[in-house]
């Protein structure tokens, strides 16, 4: 049953990834771009809901559930407190530490619930929410993998992972709404029907100019610094708490 669930979750993540990448494979010629965006949002919401249903029951025991609720609440508060300060986002620090200490599944759920809780209680819902849920969940799951496989060099590995995850998060979150961000007439606009290479080059240029060199870099540096300074003691505390 666990193997079947893992396969289903992998397929759901791949479907979600395809939705993120819709501008690179979906030819929007002949339909309104707003309709294409709406379809992508609906698909992301449906896949996110299905993922939560499949994950139901993965965490057993009151201690794990209490840790998940506590850390999701902390992450949500930090997201609201720091999420709009030029890329300085401590929510990633909570998600990565939680995933590294408590595993891939915990990290996935922590990332997803952190976004969900902060959106519910602090009015941050929008068409981007389903995409943020998945992207942050993947950050937590990746931290669980790194923490498990590279335990001997865990802090340097997690700091490096934090940098990579920060940039990849920025790229993937930019991708789904890029066709509507700059209009249809610029040199970095999305062009329905253009080749994959042409649209990919335009997107990478757009992302580099708007977030990679600024917002994403601040996020990457702040997450890496936080992991180096606070990662080891916090991970050890969480590992003792789960026993």
N, C-alpha and C positions, 0 to 999 in steps of 0.2 A: 504493500500500500504506500509506503514512504517513497519507493522508487517511482511509482505511478504519479504520485503527487509532485515529485521533483521534476518529472518530465512535463507535466501540465504547467507547472510554474515557469519552466524554461520556455515553453511555447508561448505563454502569456507575455513574458518579458520580450521575446522576439517580436511578437505582434505589436507591443507597445513601441518598440524601437522602430518598427516599420512606420508607425504613425508619426513619430518624431521626424522621420526622414521623408515625409510625404512630398515635400517640394522637389526632391531629387529623383523620384520615380513616378510621380503622378502628374500626368499631363492635364493641366487645368484649362487648356484651350477649349473654348466653347461654353464654359460655365463661369459663373461669378466666383472670383477669388474668395469672397466672404463665405460663399456656400462651401467651398473646399475647406476653409478653415473651420467652419461649423461642423462639418463631417468629421474632421480630425479631432476636434474637442469631444464630440459625442463618442467616438471610438475610444479615446483615451479614458473617458469616464467609465464606459462599459468594461473595459479591460481592467481598470483599477478595481472596480467592484468585484469582478470575477476573481481577481487575485486575492482579495481579502477573504472571499468565501472559501477558496482553496486553502488558504493559510489557517482558517479557523481550526483550532485545536492543536496547532503546532506547539504552542507554549502551554505547558501544563504545570500546575502548582502555583500557589498564591505568591510565593517569593518572586518568581520570574515575572508574573503579571504586575506585582507591585513595583518592581524595578522598571518595567517597561512604562508603566503609567507615570512614575516619578520622573524618569529621564525624558519622556515625551513632553511633560509639562515644563521641565527645565529648558529643553530645547526650544519649545514654543515661545517661552518668555524671552530667551536670548535672541530668537529670530526677530521678534518685534522690537527688542531694545537695540539691536545692532544691524539689522538687515538693510537699513537704508543709509548707512554711513559709508558711502564710497567704496563698498566691497568688503568692509570689515564685518564678517559674518561669523560669529562664534557658534552658531547653530551647527556648522559642519564639525566643529571640535567635539561637541557632545555626541553627534551621530557616529563619528569615526571611533571615538573612544569606546562607546557602547558596543559597536559591532566588533571591535578588536578584542574586547574583554569577554563578550557573551555569545559570540558566534554569528554566522552568516544570516540565519533566520531572524535572530534577535535584531541584528543590524538593519535588515530589510524592513521589518515591522517598525523599528524605532524611527527610521527615516520617514516612512510613510505617515505614521501617526503624528510625528512632530509637525509636519506640514498641515495635516488634517486638523489637529487641535488648534494650532495657531490661526488657521483660516476660519474655523468655527467661532472661536472666542474673541478674535480681534478684527473680524470683518475683512479678511483678506481674500474672500472667494472671488473667482473670476475664471475666464476661459483658460487661464494658465495653471490653475490649481491642480488639475489632474496630471499635467505634465510635470509640475514640481514634485508631486507625490512620488511618481515613478523615478524621476532623476535622483531625488534625495534618498529614496529607498535603495537604489543601486549603489549610491555612495556608501551607505551603511553595510550592505551586503559585501561589497568589495573590501571594506575594512575588516570584516569578519574573516574573509579568505586570507588577506595579508597577515592578519594577526595570528592565524592558525598555521599557515605554511612557512612563515618567516619569523617564528617565535624567537629565535636566537638573536636576530638583529631587529627586533620588533619596532623600537622607537625610530631608528633611522629609516626603516622600511615604511613605516606609517607616515613619517614626515614627507618622504618622497611621494608616497601615494596621495597624501593630502594635496600636494602641489598639482599632481596630474589630475586628480579628481576635480579640483577647483576649476582648472582650465576646461576639462571635458564637460563639466556641468554647464559652464558658460556657453560653450559651443552648442551643445544639444538643446539648451533652452532657447538660444537664439534661432535655431534652425526652423522650428515649427512656425514662428510668426514672421520670419524674415521676408516672405513675399509681400507683406503688408506694411513693413516698417519704413521703407524708403520711397514707396511709390513705384510706378512702372517705367519711369523715363530716365533713371540715372544709370551710370556705368556699372553699378553694383546691384541693380535690380534683378529680381526673379523674372525669368522670361519663359512663359509657358511654351513647351515644345522645343526648347533649346536642348542641346546635348548635355549629358551628365557632367562632362568636364567643364563646360562653359558655366553652368549654374553653380557648380561646386566652387570654381574659382571666384565667381562673384560673391558667393556666400562667405568664403573664407576672408576675402578682402573686407566685406562689410563687418564681419565679426571682429577682425583684427582692429579695425578703426574705432568700433563702438564700445567694445568691452574687453577684449583680450589684453590689450596693453595697459588698461586702466583698472576697471572694476575687478576683473578676474585675477589680475596680478596682485592686487591688494588682498583679495580673498586667499590666494595661494600662500602668500608670505605670512599672513596672520594665522592661518590654520597650521602651517608648518611650525611656526614659532611656538604656538600654543601647545602642540604635541610634544615638542622637544622639552618645554618647561614643565608642563603638567601631565603629560601622557603617562609616564611610568607609575607615579603614585596613584593616579586615578584608576588606571587599569587594574593595578594590584588590589585596590579597595573594592572594585566591582567584582573581581574574581573571587575574593573572600566572601563577598556578600551573597553570591549565588550558591555557595556551598550549604 
